[in-house]
Amino acid sequence: MPPSPLTWPASTTTSGDERTTRPSADATRQRILDAAVDLFADRSFEGATMRDIAAAAGVSQPTVSYHFQSKDDLWRAAVATLFARLDHAISERLDGLRGVDLVTTAKLIIRDFIAFSAANPQLHRIITQESKGEGERIDWLVDQHVRPLYETTTAMFERLAAQGAVPDIPAPFLYYLLTGAGPTIFVLAPECRRLAGFDPRSPEAVETHADAVIDLLFRSAVAADGARLGSPR
């Protein structure tokens, strides 16, 4: 069977030390990571304390310190957890798209990215938090996790533009159109509920938003026969 027209970057996620633990310890560690993801997204690295994370996870602060040597270690593990979820979602999709054309594959990947963003708005909140300034965390975030995705996505857009499937504008701008338009409605869900009167994370809203983003990226490009490209469901 022909390979997928897209190559997803190998996962670079790391989640702290690799010590062997009991299943109960693994479950405790995961509760800590889940709490850390939420609090780092809501309060930023500086605003989230180890005490708050321990309380949210329902464990003692020494238990957090047992699993994670420092707050920075916990933050990096929490970020890696989010990127591992994204990697799993996209890789699983690509495994089922071998032999499928690039345009269809790209639209389905974009749809999955938006579904992921709806389920995990914390990732985009954390990236936004860290992008407010310079420092070691944003350097690590970009070099360890974001850059491989950026390079894969811009290469995809360059190939799509060469086919006339998306507008012929520089791929970095298409990347930021996608990563801006895609997650923002979910990051701003409390505002959306008040302004528009609906929950953007409902299944119907997620599908509608995915349709809109795909249409935004593809509608101005015309297929070789002059027909407008459709949006796979």
C-alpha positions in Angstrom: 0.0 0.0 0.0 1.4 3.4 -0.9 2.7 5.5 2.1 0.8 8.5 3.4 1.6 11.7 1.5 2.5 13.4 4.8 5.3 12.4 7.2 4.6 13.2 10.8 7.6 14.1 12.9 8.9 11.4 15.3 7.7 12.1 18.8 10.1 14.1 20.9 8.0 14.0 24.0 9.6 13.4 27.3 7.8 13.2 30.6 10.4 13.3 33.3 12.5 10.3 34.5 11.8 6.8 33.3 11.9 5.0 36.7 9.8 1.9 37.0 6.8 2.4 39.1 3.9 0.5 40.5 0.5 0.9 38.7 -0.8 2.9 41.7 2.2 5.2 41.5 1.6 5.7 37.8 -2.0 6.6 38.5 -0.9 9.1 41.1 1.7 10.6 38.7 -1.0 11.0 36.0 -3.3 12.8 38.4 -0.5 15.2 39.2 0.2 15.8 35.5 -3.5 16.4 34.8 -3.7 18.9 37.6 -0.5 20.6 36.4 -1.7 20.9 32.9 -4.9 22.7 34.0 -3.2 25.0 36.5 -0.2 25.9 34.3 -2.7 26.8 31.5 -4.9 28.8 33.8 -2.4 30.6 36.0 0.9 30.4 34.1 4.2 28.8 35.3 4.7 31.6 37.8 1.1 31.6 39.1 0.7 27.9 39.6 2.3 26.7 42.8 3.4 23.1 43.7 1.0 23.3 46.7 -1.9 24.2 44.4 -1.1 21.4 42.0 -0.8 18.9 44.9 -4.2 20.1 46.2 -5.8 19.8 42.8 -4.4 16.3 42.4 -5.5 15.3 45.8 -2.0 14.4 47.0 0.5 15.8 49.4 3.2 18.2 48.3 5.9 15.7 49.2 4.2 13.2 46.8 4.5 15.7 44.0 8.2 16.2 44.8 8.7 12.4 44.8 7.5 12.2 41.2 9.0 15.5 39.9 12.3 16.9 41.1 11.3 20.5 40.6 8.5 22.8 39.4 10.3 23.1 36.0 10.5 19.4 35.7 6.8 19.1 36.3 6.0 21.9 33.8 8.0 20.2 31.1 6.4 16.9 31.8 2.9 18.5 31.7 3.7 20.1 28.3 5.1 16.8 27.0 1.9 15.1 28.0 -0.1 17.5 25.9 2.1 17.1 22.8 2.0 13.3 23.3 -1.8 13.5 23.0 -1.5 15.5 19.8 1.1 13.2 18.4 -1.1 10.2 19.1 -4.2 11.8 17.5 -2.4 12.8 14.3 -0.3 9.6 14.0 -3.3 7.4 14.5 -5.1 9.3 11.7 -2.1 9.1 9.3 -1.9 5.4 9.9 -5.3 5.0 8.4 -4.7 7.3 5.4 -2.0 5.4 3.5 -2.5 5.9 -0.2 -5.0 8.8 0.3 -4.3 12.0 -1.7 -2.6 15.0 -0.1 -5.6 17.4 -0.1 -7.9 14.9 1.5 -5.2 13.9 4.0 -4.5 17.6 4.9 -8.2 18.4 5.5 -8.6 15.4 7.7 -5.5 16.3 9.7 -6.7 19.9 10.1 -10.1 18.6 11.3 -8.3 16.3 13.9 -6.1 19.2 15.0 -9.2 21.3 15.7 -10.9 18.4 17.5 -7.7 18.1 19.6 -7.7 21.8 20.3 -11.3 21.7 21.5 -10.4 18.8 23.9 -7.1 20.3 25.0 -7.2 24.1 25.0 -4.6 24.0 27.7 -1.8 23.5 25.1 -2.6 26.8 23.3 -3.0 28.7 26.6 0.4 27.5 27.8 2.0 28.4 24.4 0.4 31.8 24.6 1.5 32.3 28.2 5.1 31.5 27.4 5.1 33.6 24.2 4.6 36.7 26.2 8.3 37.0 26.7 11.8 35.4 26.2 13.3 32.7 28.3 14.4 29.1 28.7 10.9 27.7 28.8 9.9 29.2 25.4 13.2 28.1 23.9 12.7 24.5 25.2 9.0 24.5 24.1 9.8 25.6 20.5 13.0 23.5 20.0 11.6 20.3 21.7 8.0 20.3 20.5 6.8 23.1 18.3 9.5 23.3 15.6 9.1 19.8 14.3 5.3 20.4 14.0 5.9 23.8 12.3 8.3 22.3 9.8 5.9 19.5 8.9 3.0 21.8 8.6 4.7 24.4 6.5 6.0 21.7 4.2 2.5 20.4 3.9 1.2 23.9 2.9 4.0 24.4 0.4 3.0 21.2 -1.3 -0.7 22.1 -1.2 0.1 25.6 -2.7 2.1 23.9 -5.5 -1.0 21.9 -6.3 -3.2 25.0 -6.2 -5.2 23.6 -3.3 -4.5 26.5 -0.9 -3.6 30.2 -1.6 -0.1 30.8 -2.9 1.1 32.8 0.1 4.1 32.0 2.3 3.6 28.8 4.3 4.4 30.4 7.7 1.4 32.7 7.3 -0.8 29.7 6.5 0.6 28.0 9.6 -0.4 30.9 11.8 -3.8 31.1 10.2 -4.3 27.5 11.1 -2.9 27.7 14.6 -4.6 31.0 15.3 -8.0 30.4 13.8 -8.2 26.8 14.9 -7.8 26.9 18.7 -8.8 30.5 19.5 -12.5 29.8 19.9 -11.8 27.1 22.4 -9.2 29.1 24.3 -11.8 31.9 24.6 -14.7 29.5 25.4 -16.0 31.5 28.3 -16.2 34.7 26.2 -17.8 32.7 23.3 -20.5 31.3 25.6 -21.4 34.9 26.7 -21.2 36.6 23.3 -22.5 34.0 20.9 -24.6 32.0 23.3 -23.2 28.5 22.6 -20.6 26.2 23.9 -17.8 26.1 21.3 -16.6 22.7 22.7 -19.9 21.0 22.0 -19.6 18.3 19.2 -21.8 20.2 16.8 -19.8 23.5 17.3 -16.5 21.7 16.9 -17.6 20.2 13.6 -18.9 23.6 12.4 -15.7 25.3 13.4 -13.6 22.7 11.6 -15.7 23.2 8.5 -15.1 27.0 8.7 -11.4 26.7 9.2 -11.0 24.3 6.3 -13.1 26.5 4.1 -11.0 29.5 5.1 -7.8 27.8 4.1 -9.0 26.1 0.9 -11.9 28.1 -0.5 -9.9 30.6 -2.5 -7.9 27.9 -4.2 -9.5 26.3 -7.3 -8.9 22.7 -8.4 -7.5 22.1 -11.8 -10.9 21.6 -13.4 -12.2 24.9 -11.8 -14.4 23.1 -9.3 -14.2 24.2 -5.7 -12.5 21.7 -3.4 -14.8 19.9 -1.1 -14.4 19.4 2.7 -14.2 15.7 3.8 -16.4 14.8 6.7 
